[in-house]
Amino acid sequence: MKIAVSGKGGVGKTTLSSGLALLFAEEGRRVIAIDADPDANLAIALGATPEQAASCTPLVEEDALIEERTGAAPGKGGMFILNPDVSDVVDRCGVTINGVTMLKMGTVERGGSGCMCSEGTFLKAFMRHLLVTRDDVAILDMEAGIEHLGRGTAEAVDVLIVVIEPGGRSVQTANQVRALAADIGIRDVIAVANKVRDAEDAEFVRVALGDIPLLGTLPLSEGVRIADREGRASFGTDTTLDRSLREIAGALAARIGH
């Protein structure tokens, strides 16, 4: 089961990603959660201790490992291996948090290098291995641009969930993400609405989404706000939220066929 979660900043991508990861791990599945949003804090949302959170080094900063596997030091240019061995990266770099194995991707920011560098090649190889080769539940907490997915890996994503709020700009983002997803071969794009206060909000979302399926809704939760402020996992802080997350996880597993 390969799930990508996207949406504009602040809509609750990490709340959904962490909740799904913890629920599937609770069922006994092996879950790999990927923090692919530079502004997200998936480790804390999963309930990491400060020590665990600090130990989650972004893969793009694993300079020694990147050089070992690609044959080129990050940022140096030159010749490098285009298909590096990344088969042990999950076990070597992942941090286990409440039964979930978590890794951070990080962002290639070296001026002028773009993706044609050893770091970018390493990240692409890892994503391909995670989505195409491994038989785990993979949940990717992404930014709206879905930059870590490309042709050759996107086809392995079972579903892309766009998290939205009950508002026009958020729905517009959902349509933009769907267009990007279609360009790289993701076939199933669905939505989850977060911060839904009442039936009127839910109806607005259903109508505004048009032909984008709405998988479920999450309530506006004071518990999530407090958990975020205190650096705790949001799952388990609000019984209404937890019930909604379980319903979404069940609907998602049924949709994918797991």
Order of alpha helices (4+ residues) and beta strands (2+ residues): beta-alpha-beta-alpha-alpha-alpha-alpha-beta-beta-alpha-beta-beta-alpha-beta-alpha-beta-alpha-alpha
